[in-house]
């Protein structure tokens, strides 16, 4: 997410529109027949020989659920839910809003806005979210970059300098500090940080989404690669998933996709040196990658990157070899995609190879869910994409120890 969304756009949870999706499929049968215990005889004595004692079996540990077993038990509605990451105000939310999250069995939430309440209050909020959503645990994310983009502050949270300032530190120091910040997020129940920014703003370039807020680690790809990777590794050390954004780069655009339409990068190519920071973060382990919603005219001039199979499947998954979770930039309130119906935004992103549809606006959740469900129910190829994306999301949760269902 970019600073202008977090700072200038206040997102509140509204009343949910009634969902028109087909009813959830019944769960798979899992009961196994048991052998009945023998009926005791009256009198309590025996005239025959004493029975041979049966050894008492040693108790065995209950096996942890695996991703295939969890996925197999999820009906289509719950699989679709895994693909949705929905905005929740970081300062707190209503019971009605939590019920909507549970109704759609969302796979993730993003804490939006600003909170100065500290780690304990944030942990209480994330616990409420987890309790409200049945099925696999929820991935809780936020934007904790530093500088102008730090959603969570207050007791227990450090004041994080901007990426521009972090870029002056050594990689070792940045990794250590990022580990501390990641530990604070984990204590608050936040397991995904939508950072680091892997965009590079060239020297002297006016760049509203990144450069104007000091969100870049430097003005050359090598510096950005070193520091973005160090930040990502520090988060991973603390058990928090980093997110490289905004692929394939927002450092050379002249407008902000949050508040402008027609935003186009006319420079970036499939072999561009400015892709190096994204490669560096991907090599740190198991990050997420967030897609830009700008158009990249030298890669796919016909559509935004978030809707482009050429960018997501061809460039990111093919050229860079990334098979982790691909999350969209905001598809709920961003001006760049506002001409596309909300449901179509979700379908086009998943069809292009994306996994988690991020919307800061909960009002778009019903339409996005319905569109994904309806397309998956009638199109076997699209359902296979939904299943693969749900599997990627569950694998990410498994690595964090969150694959066990809430109920």
N, C-alpha and C positions, 0 to 999 in steps of 0.2 A: 504494500500500500504506500501511497506517497503522502507527503506532508500535508498537501492541501486538503486531502480527504480528512485526515485526522485532526487538523487544526481548524479548518474553515467550515467543514460540513458536519453539523450535528445530526447524528442518525438516531432516531428513536424507534423503538419497536411498536408497530401498529397492530391493529386487530387483523387477524389472519382471514383471508378469503377462504370460503369453504372449498375443500379439496374435492375434485371430481374424479380422482383416480379410482381404478377398479379396486375392490377390497383386497387386502393382503392375501397371499396364498397360504394355505394351512401349513404348519410346520411339519417337517419330516418326522415320521414315526420313529421313536428311538427306544421304546420299551422292549425289553427282552424277557422271555418266559422264565419263570423261576420254578425250581423243583419244590413241591410241597413238603413241609416237614412231616415226619411220621406222627401218627396219632398215638399218644401214650396209652398203655393198658391200665386197667383199674388194678388197685391193690399195691402197686409199687414194689412187688417182689418177683423173682424169677426162679424157676426150678431148673433151668438149663445152665450151661457153663457161662462163666463171666465173660462179657463181651470184650473184645480187644479194643483198648483205647484208640480213638482216632486222633492223630496228631493235630494240634491246633496250628492252623496256617499262620505264618507271619503276616502282619498287615503290610500292604503295599501302598505306596504313595499314589494318590489320584493323579493320572497323567494330565499335564497341562494341555489345554485345547490347542490344536494346530490351526493354521490359516485355512487349509482345505476343509477341515471339519466344521469350522465356524462358518465359512462361506456356504457350505452345502446346506446348512440349516437356516440360512437367511432367505426368506421369500423375496420376490422381485422388488416389492416396495421397500424393504429394508436395504437391499443392495443399492437401489437408487439413492436412498437416504445417505449412504456412505459417501456419495459423490458431492455432497453439499456442505459448504462451510459458510455459516450465517452470522451476521453481525449481532453482537450483544454489547450494550453499553458497559464500559469498564467500571463505571460508578455504581452499577446495580441494575436489576431488571425486575419485571413483574412476574407474578405467578402465571398470568395468562400468556405472557411471552414464552415462559418456560414450557408451558403445556403445548404451545405450537411446535417448539423444537422437538418435544417428545412425540408428538403426533406424526411428524415426518421422519423421525428416527435419524436425525442428521448425523453425519460422520464427524463434523467439526464445527467449531465456532471461532469467530475472531472478536476479541475484545477491542472495542472501538472508542473513539473520543479521548478523554483524559480522566485519569483517576489519581488522586493524591492520598488515597486511603491506606496504602502500604500493603505488605505481603499478607498479613493475617486476614484483612478484609477481602483481598482478592482471592485468597484460598477459600474463604467461605463462599464467595460467589461461584468459583469454579466447581466446588463441591455440590452446590445447588444445581448447576448445569448437569453434572454427571448423574445426579440422582433423578433428574427429570427425563432422561433419555434412555429408554430400554435398549438392550442389545449391546454390541461392542462399545467399549468406553469411547468417549468423545475426545478428539484431538482439540485442545484449546490452544489457540494461536493469538499473537498480537504483534504490533510493530514496536520493537524495542531496539531501534538503530542507535539512538543517541542524538544529542543536539535538539533540533526542532522536532524530531520524530522520536518521541519517547512517551508511550501511552501510559505506562505505570510508574508512578513515583510515590513518595511518602516513606514512612518507617519501614526499613528493610530493603528498600531499593536505592541503589547508588544513582547519583546524577551522572549520566553518561555523556561524555563529550561528543561533539559531532564527528562524523567520519573524516572530515577534513583534518581535524585535530588528531584523531587516531592514526591517520596516515603518517604522522611525524614520529610515531613510536617505532621501536623495533618490532619485528614479527613476534618474537618471543614474549615481549611485554604485552602486546595486544592479545595474544592467545591466553596468557594468564589472566588478564583483566576480563576478557570475554568469558572465561570459565567462571569467574566470580559472578558476573552478571547473569550467566546461565543458571548458576546455582540459586540465585534469587528468584528467577522465573520458575524454576522447578519447585521451590518452596511454596510458591503461590499457585501451583497446579497448572502452570502454563508450560507445555512441552514442545511447542513449535514457535520459533521466532521468525517472523517474516523479514529477515535480514541475514546476510549482509547485502547491501547494494553493490552489485558488480558492474554497474555502468561507469563508463569513463567519459568525463567531460574534457574535451581538448582545451588547451590554454586559450584564453581570450574569447571563448564562445559563450554567448548568452543562452542559457539553458534553464527554462522555468521550472521543470519538475525536479531536477537534481542539483544543478549548480547553484541555483538561487538560494538553496537551503544548506549548502555545504555538505551534501550527502555523499560526495565522492571521496574516495581515499587518496586520490591523486589525479594528475592530468595526463598520465600515460598508462597504457594497459599493464605494463610490467609491475608498476607500483600498486595498482589496484588489485592485480592478481595475487601478489604476495600478501597484502593486508586483508583482502576479502577471505582468502583461504585461512589465514591465521584466526580471524574472527570466527569463521565457521568451525574450525577445529576446536577452539575454546568452548563454544556452545556444546559441541558434541561431547567434549570431555565431561561436561556437567549433565549429560543425559537430555539435552534439548536439541531438537532438530533445527538446523539452519536452513535458510531459504535464499538461494541466489536469485536476485531480481535486477532488472526487469528484462528478461530474455526476448530478443537478442541484443538489447541495449537501448536505453533512453537518453544517453549522454549527448546525442547529436541531433535532437529534435528542437524545434523552436516554439513549441506550445505544450501545454499540459493536458493529457488525455482526460483528466478528471473534470475539467471545465471547458474544454474545447473539443470540437469535432474536426475531422479531416486531418488529424495529426499524422504526418508522414516523415519517415527517415528516408532520405534519398542517397545515402552514402553506404550503409552497411551491406556487405555481401556475404555469401556462404563461407568464404575463406578469409573473412576480415580479421585482422590482428586484434580488434577490439572484443572478439569473442574469448580471448585468452583468460580473462578473469572468471568467466563461467566454467571453462574447463578446469581451472585450478580448484574452484569450490567443489565441483563434481568429484574430483579425485580425492577429496578429503574423506569420503565415505558414503553416507546415505542421506544426502541433503534433499530438500524439495527444490524445485525450480519454478519461479513465478513467471508467467508469460506477460509480455507487454501487450497492450491493445492498440499500439500504433501500427500503421501500415509501413512495410519495408519494400519500397518500390523496386529495388534491385534483387529482391528474393521472391516476393509474391505481391505484385502491385494490385491484385484484385480484391484483397480483403485484409483485415487486421490480423496481426500475428496470432492472436488468441483463437482465431477461426481458421487458421491456415494449416492444412495437412503438410504443405511444403516446409513450413517453419517448424512445427511441432514434431511431426513424424519423420520428415526428411532430414532437417538440419539438427534438431536437438536429439532425437532418439537415434537417428541414423548416423549422421556425421560425428556427433559428439558421443554417441554410444550410451546415452542416459536412459535407464529403464526404471527410474524411481517415480515418485509422485510429482506430476505436473499440475500446479495450481494456477488458476487464472488470477490476473489482477482484477480489481472490482468490476463485476459485470452487472451490478445492481443500480448504481447511481452515476456511473461515469458518463460524461457527455459524449465521449468518443463512440460509444455503442448504443446511444439512446434511440437511434432510428430503427433499431432491430427490436422486435418484440422480446420481452423478457424470457419467455419459454424457448424461443428460437436461439437466443444467446447461449443458453445452457446446452441445447442439442448440438449446435454448431461447434462449440468448444470440445465436447466429448467426441463428436464425430471426427474432429481433426486430430485426436490423439491425447487430449487433456484428461485429467483424472478428477480434480476437485474444483467445482464451480464456486468461486468466492463471491458473495454478495454482501455488501455492508448494509443493505436495505432488506429487512425481514419481510417487507410487504411483497417482495418479488418471489419469496419462497414457494408459495402454492403454485404459481404459474410455472416456475422452473421445474418443480417436482412433477407436475402433471405432464409437461411436455416430454421430459425424460422417460417417465413411466410409460406413456402412451406409445412413444416411438419404440421402446424396448419390447413392449408387449406384442407389437405387430411386425417387427423387423428383426429376424434372427441375427443378422450380422451386427446390428446396433446393440442387441442384447449381449452379444459376445464382448463388445467393447465395454459395456457397463460392467459385466462380470470381471473383465481383466482390470478395469480401474478399481473396482471394489477390492479385488485381491491385492493390488498395490497399496491401497490405503490400509488394509488389514495387516499387510507385511510391515508397514511402517509402525503400526500400533504394536505388533508383536515385538519388534526390536526395542520398543520402549516399555515392554512388560504390560501393555494395555489391551491385549487381545481377549482376555477373559471377559465374558459378558456381564453386564450389570444385572440382568434378570430377563 
